[in-house]
Every structure is written in C-alpha cells, then in structure tokens.
Amino acid sequence: MGRVTIYLDIVFVVNFGINFLFSYLILNLFNERVNMFRIITSSIFAGIMMISMLFDIVIYNLFKIFGGLVLTYLGLGMNRFLIKASIFYILQFSLTGIVQSFGIRDLYLIIGIIIIIVLIIILSFRKKCIYPRHLQYNVSVTLKKEATILRAFLDTGNNVSYNNIPVIFIDGKYNCQMNVYGTIEVKTVNSISIMNCYKPEKFILFNKKRKIEMDVLIAFTNLEKPFECLLNYNLL
C-alpha cells in the first residue's frame, strides 16, 4: 500500500477556517451578535478535534456524530440550538460534497478560506466606521418591570414626537404586550407609516459616567445590527 502523508498544520488551519465561516454565517442568518471569542474558541476546538480523530477510530466515530453539536454549543450558544446545529451539519455535508465532487486541494481551500475571512474582517471594520463613536450610547429601558440594556445610536434624522414627547425606536424583538399610548406618523423616503407608540416604565441614557433618566415614548421596528435602539435627536 502507498504511504499517505498528512500535514497536521494544514488539517488544523482548514478546519479552523471552515468552523469560523460556518459559525459567522449562522449567527448572521439569525441576526444575532457575533461573539468573536466564542467563535475562535469553537474553531480552535474544531481543529484539535479533527487532528485527534486521525489517531483513534473510536474518537473519530464519536466526533463525527456529536462533534457538530459540541461546536454549535461552543460557538453559537443554546439559543435556537437544534435549528443552528441542523444548519451546521447541512453546511458541513454540503462542503464535503463540493470538495469531493470538484477535487479541491487543501491549498486552494486554505487560500479561499483566508480570502473570505479577510473580507469578513474588512466588512466588519467598515460597519464600525459608518457609525461615529460619539453618537453611540448605552440605554436602559424598563418594560413590564424588566430593565434591558440596549446599544443605541443617536439618529440625527429622528425628530418624531407625540404630545411633545420624543419617540425612540427599539428593535422589534423586544416587543411585548403593552397598552398603546398613541399613534405616530413616520415619514420615510418611499412612504408614510402609521405606528403605535408606548410608554416605558423607565428610560435611562448612560452618557459617559452620568445616568440620565428621560421621558420618552417607544415604537418597535426592525433595526439592523449592531444597534437595538435609535435615539431621538431632540434628547441631546
């Protein structure tokens, strides 16, 4: 039989990169915050796991069946765990089929992974640059006796008010059953929308070392990451 040479460093790099890309893709698919520490930890474990699978058939079979579940837990957490794990396995099997069908070599796969990771880093950096730091704040919103800390952005185009009370916009995932305080008219480039607004029990804006309690109304809408709240320009 011919001798097969396996380069462990290549095995590690390839599996690290594949797990990193899959985890990043799934988190963005569910519009969740990307925790780089968790993704990198999971990807390191993926590389180590693949190397260990080469030396023991029992470990190989265990990780082949349950490895995706472990990597999903480490990199993506328990929120929607089964759905994320299923998508992870589908991506893994799809990539395996593509590599085998087209006979892609490890070197080309590594180059492709590096290019994609670099593009992801560049896009993430550009997103951060779009939003000036001096317009970013943390706020606390209390709804139904539960206070939630949100990452907010001061929207210079938001001047909406109701009965002279400024209206802020919060991501729809925080919507809960509340009594409607009133209705507002929101003008966009293409249309005019009528939205309900609500009165939070408490709203606090953190400005440097100060905590400023403010009188606001909230409306729920779908917001793009990384912010979960759009502040009213008249607040500051």
ZITA-V123819 format. One record per backbone hydrogen bond with DSSP energy under -1.0 kcal/mol. CO is the residue of the C=O (numbers start at 1). NH is the residue of the N-H. Records with the same first field share a line. If there is no record, write none. Layout:
# ZITA-V123819
CO: NH / NH
This chain:
# ZITA-V123819
7: 11
8: 12
9: 13
10: 14
11: 15
12: 16
13: 17
14: 18
15: 19
16: 20
17: 21
18: 22
19: 23
20: 24
21: 25
22: 26
23: 27
24: 28
25: 29
26: 30
27: 32
35: 39
36: 40
37: 41
38: 42
39: 43
40: 44
41: 45
42: 46
43: 47
44: 48
45: 49
46: 50
47: 51
48: 52
49: 53
51: 54
52: 55
56: 60
57: 61
58: 62
59: 63
60: 64
61: 65
62: 66
63: 67
66: 70
67: 71
68: 72
69: 73
70: 74
71: 75
72: 76
73: 77
78: 81
80: 84
81: 85
82: 86
83: 87
84: 88
85: 89
86: 90
87: 91
88: 92
89: 93
90: 94
91: 95
92: 96
93: 97
94: 98
95: 99
96: 100
97: 101
98: 102
99: 104
105: 109
106: 110
107: 111
108: 112
109: 113
110: 114
111: 115
112: 116
113: 117
114: 118
115: 119
116: 120
117: 121
118: 122
119: 123
120: 124
121: 125
122: 126
123: 127
124: 128
125: 129
126: 130
132: 135
133: 136
135: 154
137: 152
138: 206
139: 150
140: 204
141: 148
142: 201
143: 146
146: 143
148: 141
150: 139
151: 228 / 229
152: 137
153: 231
155: 158
158: 233
160: 167
162: 165
165: 162
166: 217
168: 219
169: 230
170: 221
171: 174
172: 175
182: 197
184: 195
186: 193
191: 188
193: 186
195: 184
197: 181 / 182
198: 218
202: 142
203: 214
204: 140
205: 212
207: 210
210: 207
212: 205
217: 168
218: 198
219: 170
221: 172
224: 227
228: 171
229: 153
230: 169
231: 155
232: 235
